Amino acid sequence: MAQFPGGDFDGATERFVASWAAGISERAARAQELSDRVAAMSATAEGAQGAVQVTVASSGAMTDLRLDDRVLRWRADEIAAEVLTVMRRAQGRLPAQVAEAAASTVGTDSETARAVVGSYESRFPEVAEEADPGYPPRGGRGR
């Protein structure tokens, strides 16, 4: 075992490598926790004063759609437009949830958080919640 003026070089190297490996393992565990939390996320939004409600999974895919009887007076294209608008609104809520999960697992300043949150922000931009008149903006339902 080589001896250096500062002490045991081999022992210091082993401690450094062990510490480095432990740090890598800890970061991997936190990244896995973030992944698990994100995978379990969903977001829900509604529109047309509650006539349309959409829930999306963390992937952005629609997992639930609720329509109340008011939509029976709408044209098919109006229903479709409102469903898509509300779906985008629900998707737009995902980045904030992901950012919160990243902050509590990997930290907001980590490269992992920046990459994951940035990906969600670019795929699912926040959709402003405009004044909701209770029907899609195009109107024409003959109320």
DRENPA-3360 file (N, C-alpha, C; in nm, 2 decimals, always signed):
BEGIN
1 = MAQFPGGD = +0.08/-0.12/+0.00/+0.00/+0.00/+0.00/+0.09/+0.12/+0.00 ~ +0.07/+0.21/-0.09/+0.15/+0.33/-0.10/+0.11/+0.43/+0.00 ~ +0.22/+0.50/+0.06/+0.20/+0.60/+0.16/+0.23/+0.73/+0.10 ~ +0.15/+0.83/+0.13/+0.17/+0.97/+0.08/+0.17/+1.06/+0.20 ~ +0.23/+1.18/+0.18/+0.24/+1.27/+0.30/+0.11/+1.30/+0.36 ~ +0.00/+1.30/+0.28/-0.13/+1.34/+0.34/-0.20/+1.22/+0.40 ~ -0.14/+1.10/+0.39/-0.20/+0.98/+0.45/-0.21/+0.87/+0.36 ~ -0.31/+0.79/+0.38/-0.33/+0.66/+0.31/-0.40/+0.69/+0.17;
9 = FDGATERF = -0.33/+0.70/+0.06/-0.38/+0.73/-0.07/-0.48/+0.62/-0.11 ~ -0.45/+0.49/-0.10/-0.54/+0.39/-0.14/-0.67/+0.39/-0.06 ~ -0.66/+0.41/+0.07/-0.78/+0.42/+0.15/-0.87/+0.54/+0.11 ~ -0.81/+0.65/+0.08/-0.88/+0.77/+0.04/-0.95/+0.75/-0.09 ~ -0.88/+0.68/-0.18/-0.93/+0.65/-0.31/-1.05/+0.56/-0.30 ~ -1.04/+0.46/-0.22/-1.15/+0.36/-0.20/-1.27/+0.44/-0.14 ~ -1.25/+0.52/-0.04/-1.36/+0.60/+0.02/-1.42/+0.69/-0.08 ~ -1.34/+0.76/-0.17/-1.39/+0.84/-0.27/-1.48/+0.76/-0.37;
17 = VASWAAGI = -1.43/+0.65/-0.41/-1.51/+0.57/-0.51/-1.64/+0.52/-0.44 ~ -1.64/+0.48/-0.32/-1.76/+0.43/-0.25/-1.86/+0.55/-0.23 ~ -1.81/+0.67/-0.20/-1.89/+0.78/-0.19/-1.95/+0.82/-0.32 ~ -1.87/+0.82/-0.43/-1.92/+0.85/-0.56/-2.03/+0.75/-0.60 ~ -2.01/+0.62/-0.58/-2.10/+0.51/-0.62/-2.23/+0.53/-0.54 ~ -2.22/+0.56/-0.41/-2.34/+0.59/-0.33/-2.42/+0.71/-0.38 ~ -2.35/+0.81/-0.42/-2.42/+0.93/-0.48/-2.49/+0.89/-0.61 ~ -2.43/+0.81/-0.69/-2.49/+0.77/-0.82/-2.62/+0.69/-0.78;
25 = SERAARAQ = -2.60/+0.60/-0.69/-2.72/+0.51/-0.65/-2.83/+0.60/-0.60 ~ -2.80/+0.70/-0.52/-2.90/+0.78/-0.46/-2.97/+0.86/-0.57 ~ -2.89/+0.92/-0.66/-2.96/+0.99/-0.77/-3.04/+0.90/-0.86 ~ -3.00/+0.78/-0.88/-3.08/+0.69/-0.96/-3.21/+0.65/-0.89 ~ -3.20/+0.64/-0.76/-3.32/+0.61/-0.68/-3.42/+0.72/-0.68 ~ -3.37/+0.85/-0.67/-3.46/+0.96/-0.68/-3.52/+0.98/-0.82 ~ -3.44/+0.95/-0.92/-3.49/+0.96/-1.06/-3.60/+0.85/-1.08 ~ -3.58/+0.73/-1.02/-3.68/+0.63/-1.03/-3.81/+0.67/-0.96;
33 = ELSDRVAA = -3.79/+0.73/-0.85/-3.91/+0.78/-0.77/-3.99/+0.89/-0.85 ~ -3.91/+0.98/-0.92/-3.98/+1.08/-1.00/-4.05/+1.00/-1.12 ~ -3.99/+0.91/-1.18/-4.05/+0.83/-1.29/-4.18/+0.77/-1.24 ~ -4.18/+0.70/-1.12/-4.29/+0.64/-1.07/-4.41/+0.74/-1.04 ~ -4.37/+0.85/-0.99/-4.47/+0.95/-0.96/-4.53/+1.01/-1.08 ~ -4.45/+1.04/-1.18/-4.50/+1.09/-1.31/-4.59/+0.99/-1.38 ~ -4.55/+0.86/-1.37/-4.63/+0.76/-1.44/-4.77/+0.75/-1.38 ~ -4.78/+0.78/-1.25/-4.91/+0.76/-1.18/-5.00/+0.89/-1.19;
41 = MSATAEGA = -4.95/+1.00/-1.25/-5.02/+1.12/-1.25/-5.14/+1.12/-1.35 ~ -5.23/+1.21/-1.32/-5.34/+1.23/-1.41/-5.38/+1.38/-1.39 ~ -5.45/+1.43/-1.48/-5.51/+1.57/-1.47/-5.65/+1.57/-1.53 ~ -5.73/+1.65/-1.47/-5.87/+1.66/-1.51/-5.90/+1.81/-1.53 ~ -5.98/+1.84/-1.63/-6.03/+1.97/-1.66/-6.17/+1.96/-1.71 ~ -6.24/+2.07/-1.70/-6.38/+2.07/-1.75/-6.40/+2.20/-1.82 ~ -6.51/+2.20/-1.90/-6.54/+2.31/-1.98/-6.69/+2.32/-2.00 ~ -6.74/+2.42/-2.06/-6.88/+2.44/-2.09/-6.96/+2.43/-1.96;
49 = QGAVQVTV = -6.91/+2.50/-1.85/-6.97/+2.50/-1.72/-7.00/+2.36/-1.67 ~ -6.90/+2.27/-1.69/-6.91/+2.13/-1.64/-6.98/+2.03/-1.74 ~ -7.02/+2.08/-1.85/-7.09/+1.99/-1.94/-6.99/+1.88/-2.00 ~ -6.86/+1.92/-2.01/-6.76/+1.83/-2.06/-6.64/+1.83/-1.96 ~ -6.61/+1.70/-1.92/-6.50/+1.68/-1.83/-6.40/+1.58/-1.89 ~ -6.27/+1.61/-1.89/-6.18/+1.52/-1.95/-6.07/+1.49/-1.85 ~ -6.03/+1.37/-1.84/-5.91/+1.33/-1.75/-5.81/+1.27/-1.85 ~ -5.68/+1.31/-1.83/-5.57/+1.25/-1.91/-5.47/+1.19/-1.82;
57 = ASSGAMTD = -5.40/+1.09/-1.87/-5.29/+1.03/-1.80/-5.16/+1.11/-1.81 ~ -5.06/+1.07/-1.75/-4.93/+1.14/-1.76/-4.88/+1.15/-1.90 ~ -4.92/+1.05/-1.98/-4.88/+1.05/-2.12/-4.95/+1.15/-2.21 ~ -5.06/+1.21/-2.15/-5.14/+1.30/-2.22/-5.26/+1.24/-2.28 ~ -5.27/+1.10/-2.28/-5.38/+1.03/-2.34/-5.50/+1.04/-2.26 ~ -5.61/+1.06/-2.32/-5.74/+1.07/-2.25/-5.78/+0.94/-2.18 ~ -5.81/+0.94/-2.06/-5.85/+0.82/-1.98/-5.99/+0.82/-1.94 ~ -6.05/+0.94/-1.94/-6.19/+0.95/-1.90/-6.25/+1.07/-1.97;
65 = LRLDDRVL = -6.38/+1.05/-2.01/-6.45/+1.16/-2.07/-6.59/+1.15/-2.02 ~ -6.64/+1.26/-1.96/-6.77/+1.28/-1.91/-6.85/+1.39/-1.98 ~ -6.96/+1.36/-2.03/-7.05/+1.45/-2.10/-7.18/+1.45/-2.03 ~ -7.24/+1.57/-2.00/-7.37/+1.57/-1.94/-7.47/+1.59/-2.05 ~ -7.60/+1.59/-2.02/-7.70/+1.59/-2.12/-7.71/+1.73/-2.20 ~ -7.65/+1.83/-2.15/-7.65/+1.96/-2.22/-7.59/+1.94/-2.36 ~ -7.49/+1.85/-2.37/-7.43/+1.84/-2.50/-7.52/+1.78/-2.61 ~ -7.63/+1.73/-2.57/-7.73/+1.67/-2.67/-7.78/+1.78/-2.76;
73 = RWRADEIA = -7.78/+1.90/-2.71/-7.83/+2.01/-2.80/-7.72/+2.07/-2.89 ~ -7.60/+2.02/-2.88/-7.49/+2.07/-2.96/-7.47/+1.99/-3.08 ~ -7.41/+2.06/-3.18/-7.38/+1.99/-3.31/-7.26/+1.90/-3.28 ~ -7.24/+1.79/-3.35/-7.13/+1.70/-3.33/-6.99/+1.77/-3.34 ~ -6.98/+1.86/-3.43/-6.85/+1.93/-3.44/-6.82/+2.02/-3.32 ~ -6.93/+2.07/-3.26/-6.91/+2.15/-3.14/-6.87/+2.07/-3.02 ~ -6.93/+1.95/-3.01/-6.89/+1.86/-2.90/-6.74/+1.82/-2.92 ~ -6.71/+1.78/-3.04/-6.57/+1.74/-3.07/-6.47/+1.86/-3.03;
81 = AEVLTVMR = -6.50/+1.98/-3.07/-6.42/+2.09/-3.05/-6.40/+2.12/-2.90 ~ -6.51/+2.11/-2.82/-6.51/+2.13/-2.68/-6.43/+2.02/-2.61 ~ -6.45/+1.90/-2.65/-6.37/+1.79/-2.59/-6.22/+1.81/-2.61 ~ -6.18/+1.84/-2.74/-6.04/+1.87/-2.76/-5.98/+1.98/-2.68 ~ -6.06/+2.09/-2.67/-6.02/+2.21/-2.59/-6.00/+2.17/-2.45 ~ -6.09/+2.10/-2.39/-6.08/+2.06/-2.25/-5.97/+1.96/-2.23 ~ -5.95/+1.87/-2.33/-5.84/+1.77/-2.32/-5.71/+1.85/-2.32 ~ -5.69/+1.95/-2.40/-5.57/+2.03/-2.40/-5.55/+2.10/-2.27;
89 = RAQGRLPA = -5.66/+2.15/-2.21/-5.65/+2.22/-2.08/-5.61/+2.12/-1.98 ~ -5.66/+2.00/-1.98/-5.61/+1.90/-1.88/-5.46/+1.87/-1.90 ~ -5.43/+1.85/-2.03/-5.28/+1.82/-2.06/-5.20/+1.93/-2.01 ~ -5.24/+2.06/-2.02/-5.17/+2.17/-1.98/-5.14/+2.18/-1.83 ~ -5.21/+2.10/-1.76/-5.19/+2.10/-1.61/-5.08/+2.00/-1.57 ~ -5.05/+1.91/-1.66/-4.94/+1.81/-1.63/-4.81/+1.87/-1.59 ~ -4.76/+1.97/-1.67/-4.62/+2.02/-1.64/-4.61/+2.07/-1.50 ~ -4.71/+2.14/-1.44/-4.70/+2.19/-1.31/-4.69/+2.07/-1.21;
97 = QVAEAAAS = -4.76/+1.97/-1.23/-4.76/+1.85/-1.15/-4.62/+1.78/-1.16 ~ -4.57/+1.77/-1.28/-4.44/+1.71/-1.30/-4.33/+1.80/-1.23 ~ -4.34/+1.93/-1.24/-4.24/+2.02/-1.18/-4.25/+2.00/-1.02 ~ -4.36/+1.99/-0.97/-4.38/+1.97/-0.82/-4.31/+1.83/-0.78 ~ -4.34/+1.73/-0.86/-4.28/+1.60/-0.83/-4.13/+1.60/-0.84 ~ -4.08/+1.67/-0.95/-3.93/+1.68/-0.97/-3.87/+1.76/-0.85 ~ -3.93/+1.86/-0.80/-3.88/+1.94/-0.69/-3.86/+1.86/-0.57 ~ -3.96/+1.77/-0.54/-3.96/+1.69/-0.42/-3.87/+1.56/-0.43;
105 = TVGTDSET = -3.83/+1.53/-0.55/-3.75/+1.41/-0.57/-3.61/+1.44/-0.61 ~ -3.59/+1.49/-0.73/-3.45/+1.52/-0.78/-3.40/+1.66/-0.76 ~ -3.49/+1.75/-0.72/-3.45/+1.89/-0.70/-3.47/+1.97/-0.83 ~ -3.52/+2.09/-0.81/-3.55/+2.18/-0.92/-3.43/+2.21/-1.01 ~ -3.31/+2.22/-0.95/-3.19/+2.26/-1.03/-3.12/+2.14/-1.09 ~ -3.17/+2.02/-1.08/-3.10/+1.91/-1.14/-3.13/+1.90/-1.29 ~ -3.03/+1.84/-1.35/-3.04/+1.82/-1.50/-3.16/+1.73/-1.53 ~ -3.19/+1.63/-1.45/-3.31/+1.55/-1.47/-3.44/+1.63/-1.46;
113 = ARAVVGSY = -3.45/+1.71/-1.36/-3.57/+1.79/-1.35/-3.59/+1.88/-1.47 ~ -3.48/+1.95/-1.51/-3.49/+2.04/-1.63/-3.53/+1.96/-1.75 ~ -3.48/+1.84/-1.77/-3.51/+1.77/-1.89/-3.66/+1.72/-1.89 ~ -3.70/+1.66/-1.78/-3.83/+1.61/-1.77/-3.94/+1.72/-1.77 ~ -3.92/+1.82/-1.69/-4.02/+1.93/-1.69/-4.02/+2.00/-1.83 ~ -3.90/+2.02/-1.88/-3.90/+2.09/-2.02/-3.97/+2.01/-2.12 ~ -3.96/+1.88/-2.12/-4.03/+1.79/-2.21/-4.18/+1.81/-2.20 ~ -4.23/+1.81/-2.07/-4.37/+1.82/-2.05/-4.42/+1.96/-2.09;
121 = ESRFPEVA = -4.34/+2.06/-2.06/-4.38/+2.20/-2.10/-4.39/+2.22/-2.25 ~ -4.30/+2.15/-2.32/-4.30/+2.17/-2.47/-4.41/+2.08/-2.53 ~ -4.44/+1.97/-2.47/-4.55/+1.88/-2.53/-4.69/+1.93/-2.49 ~ -4.70/+1.98/-2.37/-4.83/+2.01/-2.31/-4.83/+2.16/-2.26 ~ -4.84/+2.26/-2.35/-4.84/+2.39/-2.30/-4.96/+2.42/-2.22 ~ -4.95/+2.51/-2.12/-5.06/+2.55/-2.04/-5.17/+2.62/-2.13 ~ -5.29/+2.59/-2.11/-5.40/+2.65/-2.19/-5.48/+2.74/-2.10 ~ -5.48/+2.87/-2.14/-5.55/+2.97/-2.06/-5.70/+2.93/-2.04;
129 = EEADPGYP = -5.75/+2.94/-1.92/-5.89/+2.91/-1.90/-5.97/+3.04/-1.93 ~ -6.03/+3.05/-2.04/-6.10/+3.16/-2.08/-6.24/+3.17/-2.01 ~ -6.31/+3.28/-2.02/-6.44/+3.28/-1.96/-6.52/+3.17/-2.03 ~ -6.59/+3.09/-1.95/-6.66/+2.98/-1.99/-6.81/+3.01/-2.00 ~ -6.86/+3.03/-2.13/-7.00/+3.06/-2.14/-7.10/+2.95/-2.13 ~ -7.04/+2.83/-2.11/-7.13/+2.71/-2.09/-7.15/+2.64/-2.22 ~ -7.08/+2.68/-2.33/-7.09/+2.61/-2.45/-6.97/+2.65/-2.53 ~ -6.94/+2.57/-2.64/-6.82/+2.60/-2.72/-6.84/+2.74/-2.78;
137 = PRGGRGR = -6.73/+2.81/-2.81/-6.73/+2.95/-2.85/-6.80/+2.97/-2.99 ~ -6.82/+2.87/-3.07/-6.88/+2.89/-3.20/-7.03/+2.91/-3.19 ~ -7.09/+2.87/-3.08/-7.24/+2.88/-3.06/-7.32/+2.81/-3.17 ~ -7.44/+2.87/-3.19/-7.52/+2.81/-3.30/-7.60/+2.69/-3.25 ~ -7.64/+2.68/-3.13/-7.72/+2.57/-3.08/-7.86/+2.60/-3.07 ~ -7.90/+2.72/-3.09/-8.05/+2.75/-3.08/-8.10/+2.73/-2.94 ~ -8.04/+2.79/-2.84/-8.09/+2.77/-2.71/-8.22/+2.84/-2.68;
% end
